[in-house]
Amino acid sequence: MLAAFLRDRPQGRNPALSTAVVSNSRRVGRFVGGFEQHAGMVSPIIGSRAVARGELTRGQLRWRYGAIHPDVYVEKTAERTLATNTAAAALWIPGSIVAGRAAAAIHGVDWVDADTPIELIGPSRRRREGVIVRAERIEADETMRIGGLFVTTPARTGLDLARHLPRLEALAHLDALASARGVDPQAVLTLAARYRGARGVKHARRVIAEVDPGAQSPKETWLRLVVTDAGFPRPRTQIRVSDGFSTAFIDMGWEGPRIGLEYDGEQHRSDRRQFVRDIGRHEMLNSLGWTIIRVVKEHSRAFIIQRVGEAFGRVAHARSP
């Protein structure tokens, strides 16, 4: 199953919601969405089924495999990736639909941690660590099949993220989903109207209105919220600036006053070539009258807000008669 699951991007919808997910252990080495696999990765198996078919003896199952869920096993030497955990959870609840953050990863979101709880829509089961099962209403046109797994469509994935996650976490995933799959926030809002009155839908509408596919990382999403929550106008993301010879893109900012905001991650300091490029890039932006405010993880909200406020103040002062 996992080999097929990792083979291609979604190609269409399948209205059947009750097909059981079955798997045998297979080696895979593909990349799809936010799931990266390697040649040594194996898919989970249903232990009793493997023994009944003669694929393993009970001794081999006990010695070589460890149980992730009741009767769902993976080789003890296998790495516990997000893909492995997703496939195992789907095996544990046949006919379930992968949703939320795991679905976002399948659709191309890179910012999903390997230990993220796997969210499924399906029949209620006894709670288990690492799996969240929601017995929710879902329509056939809100699912699609990838290999042997049923997965929520990008739009339904976006709605579930907005409904069930706190604002910042939801927006970080939604920004990335919109960037990876071109999800239109309006399409998600339209889908939300189908579930008017359901838990979390009001929260979802507020969150979806703030989605911006221009964010390149969760930290950029966070930075955008820092300034908008402080009362500054919503910045535009990925601003293209050119001096006629070279072109630069600013993470976010305001084109009128020419104030830019950039989040510098670790690669800006650890990658020498990136460091050198940044010097030339910022010199070009400064020559065109841009004020670039660079933010790193050590900077507090108060410090960022103060710097942005001072930048706006300088522009207003320069323009006053």
N, C-alpha and C positions, 0 to 999 in steps of 0.2 A: 504493500500500500504506500509506504513512504516514498519508494522509488517513483511511483506514478505521481504521487502528490507533489514531488519536487520537479517534475518533468517540465511543465509548461505553465504559463500564466493562464488565468481563467479564460475559457472560450465561450461560455454560455451558461444559461440557467438550466436546472433540472428540477421539475416540480415535485419529484418524489422526495419525501422527507423521512421515510422509514427504512431505507435500505441499510442493512447492517454493514459495519465496517469490519473487514476481515484482513488479517495480515500474516504473512510468513516472514521470517528473517531474511533480509536481502541487503547486500552492500550497495551503497549509493554514493554518488559524488557529484552533486549538481548544486546550482544556486537558483533560487526563485524568491522574489520579494525580499523580506528581511531575514530569510533563513539561509544560512551558509552551511554547507555540509562538506565533508571530506571523504576520501576513499575508505576510511576505516569505520564510517558510521553505519550502524545497523538499525533496522526498524524494530519496534516492539512486537512481541508475539503473544498470542493467547496460549498459555501453558497447557491447559487441558486438551486443547485442540491439537497442538503439536505432538503431544504424547499419544493421543488417540490415533493419529495418522501415522504413527511410527517414525516421525521425524526426529524425535528425541526420546530417550528413556527418562524415567523419573529421576534417576541419578544424575544424568546429564543436565536436566533442567535445574536440579538443585545446586549442582556444582558450578555450572557455567552462567546461570542467570540469577538475577535478583528481581523480586516483585516490586513494581511501581504502584500498581493497584491490584485489587483482588483478581487473580488469574491473568494479570497482564505483566509480562516479564520483558526485561532487556538484558543483554549480556553485561556481566559485571564490569567488564573492561571498557564498555562503551561510554562515550562522553554524554552527559545529560544536557543536551542542547534544547533550545526552545522547540525545535522541530520534533525532537524525540518526545518531549513532554506533551506536545500537542497530539501527536499520533497515539501515545499511550492513553491519554484521557479520552480520546474518541473511541478507542477500542473498549475502554471500560464501560462506556455508555453507548452501545450500538444505536445508530440512527440519530445521534445528536448532531448539532450544527455548531461548528467552531465560530465564535463571536468575539467581540471586544478586541483586546490587545493582540491576541494570537492571530485573529483574522486580519488585523491591521498589518502585522508582520508578513503574512502571506501575500497581502496586496502591495507590499513594497516598502513599508515603514521600517527604517533601519534602527530606530531608537527604542527597541523593545528588549529588555534584559532577559537573559536565559532563565532566570528564576521567577519571571512574572507569572502570576497565577493564570492558568488556562481557563478561559471563560467559554462555557458551552450553553446552548439552548437545547433543552431536552427534558426528559422525565426526571423528577426529583430523586436524588440518591442521598444516602447518608453522607454527611460532610467529610471531605478528605482534604488534607493540607495540599495546597498547590492547585486545587481545582474549584471553580465556582460554577455551579449549575443553576440556571434560571429556567423555570417552567413558564415561559412567556409565550404570548401569541406571536406568531410570525407567519407571513403569507409566502406562498410559493415563489412569487416574483422577487422575494427578498433573499433568496438563496442561490448559490451557484455551486457546481461541483468541480473540484480540483482533484484529479486522480480518484482516490477512493474516499475523499472527505467532502462533506457538505460544509460550505462556508458562507457566512453572510455576505451579501453583495457590498461593494464599497459604500453605497449610500446607507444601507442598514448598519454596516459597521460603524460609520460615522455617527449615526443616531445613537447607537448603544454606547459608544465612547462618551458622547456628550451627556447621556442620561446618567451613566453609572460612575463616572470618575469625577474627582474634584476639578475645579475650573482649570487650573494651570496644567495639570497632567492631561486632562482631556484636550486642551488646546494644543499642547505639544504634539500629541498623536494626530489630532485632526489637521494641523498645519502640514505635517509630514504626509498624511494620507492624501490631502488635496494636491500636494506637490507630486506625489508618486503616481496617483491615479486620475488626476484631473477632476476630483470630486467637486461638484458645484454645491456650495452651501445651500443654495436655494432648493436644489433637489432634495437635500436632507431635510430642510424645513417642510417641504411638501410631504415627505414621508412622515414627518412628525405629526402632521395634521390627521393622519390615519389613526394615530394613537392618542388623540386628544383625551386628556384626563388620566393617562397612564402615569405611573410613578416616574418622576425625573424628567418629564417632557418639558415642563416650564423651565427648569434649569437648562435643559438641552437647547431651547430656543435662544436663551441669552448667550450661551457659549458659542453656538454656531454662528451667531452674528459677528463674532470676533475672529473668525478663521481667516488666516492669511497664508496662502501657499508659498509666499516668498521667504518664509523663515527657513533657514538652513540647518537649524539645530534647536533642541529644546531650550538652550540658553538664549537663543535669539528670541524665541517666543516669550520667555520670561522677561527679557529686557524690554520688549515691546509693551508688555503689561505694566511694567514698572512705570513707564512714562505716561501711558494712557490713564492708569489709575491715579497718577499724581495730577491729572487735569490737563496735561498737554494734548494738543491735537494728535489724532492717530497718525503715526508716521507711515510714509510709503516705504515699501520694502524693495530691495534689489534695484536701487536707483542707478541708472546708467549715466556715466559722466565721461565726456571725451574732450581732449584738447586739440583734436584734429590729427594727432599722431598716435596717441595711445588711448585706450579705453579702460575704465575702472568701474566696478560695481560696488556701491556702498550698501552695507547690510540693511540699513533703514535710516530714515531721516526726513527732513522737511526741505523741499526744493526752494521755496520762496526765500527763507532766510539763509539757505545754504548751510544747514546744520546737519551733520551726519553722525550716526551712532553705530559703533561696531563692537562686536564681542570678540575678543581675542582669546581663542582656546589655546591649549598646550602646544598645538602644532605651530603656532605663530612664533613660539620661543624655541622649540626643539628642532624645527626644520630650518636650516641655515638659508636655503634657497628661498623659502617663504619669507624669512626675515628680510633678506635683501630686496625681494620684490616689494614688500610692504614699504620699505624706505622710499623707493622711487614712486610708488603709487601715492603715498601721502604727500610727497613733495608736489606732484602734479595737481592733486586736489587742493592743496593750499594755494598754489599759484592761481587757481580759478576762483579763489575766494571762499572755499569751503572750510568750515570749522569741523574737524573730525574729533569726536569724543570717543576715546578707546576705553573699553570696559574689560576688566578681568575678574576672575571669580572672587578675588579678595575684596572687591569694591562693594560697599553696602548700598542699599536702596537710597538712603538719605544722601550719600555722597553722589550717586548718579543723578538724583533729582536736583541737587544743588548745582552740579556742573551744567546740566541742561538749562536750568533756569538762568544761570549766569550767561550762557551763550545767547539765549533769547534776549536777555537784557542788553548785552553788548550790541546786538543787531538793532534793537529798538533805539538805543542811544545814538548809534551811528546814523540812523535815518531821520532822527529828529532835527528840526530846523534850528 
